[in-house]
Amino acid sequence: MKQTYKAKLAHMLDNGDKLEFETFVEARGHDDALAQASVRMKAVIGELAGAATLDIDKTKIELGAHRH
């Protein structure tokens, strides 16, 4: 039986940068939800890579932040 999952994925780059993705999927379980979210994340990254500009809808900028 399928259920609605909220999936949050993060890709960590070698330089410490992080790309986060959040989506809702209808899936049969954790593994299915992860697979669907991964496909969606890859599609979104491809779409963004081809865009002339990025529309940023939410920001958080911190002054004096230190890397951990």
JOUR-V513124 format. One record per residue. N is the residue number from 1. RES is the residue in one letter. NEAR is the number of other C-alpha atoms within 8 Angstrom. Layout:
BEGIN
n;res;near
N;RES;NEAR
N;RES;NEAR
END
This chain:
BEGIN
n;res;near
1;M;3
2;K;7
3;Q;8
4;T;8
5;Y;9
6;K;8
7;A;11
8;K;8
9;L;9
10;A;8
11;H;7
12;M;8
13;L;7
14;D;5
15;N;4
16;G;6
17;D;7
18;K;8
19;L;7
20;E;8
21;F;8
22;E;8
23;T;8
24;F;9
25;V;11
26;E;9
27;A;12
28;R;9
29;G;8
30;H;7
31;D;6
32;D;9
33;A;14
34;L;9
35;A;8
36;Q;10
37;A;13
38;S;9
39;V;8
40;R;8
41;M;9
42;K;8
43;A;8
44;V;8
45;I;8
46;G;8
47;E;8
48;L;8
49;A;6
50;G;6
51;A;7
52;A;4
53;T;4
54;L;6
55;D;4
56;I;5
57;D;4
58;K;4
59;T;5
60;K;4
61;I;4
62;E;5
63;L;4
64;G;4
65;A;5
66;H;4
67;R;3
68;H;2
END
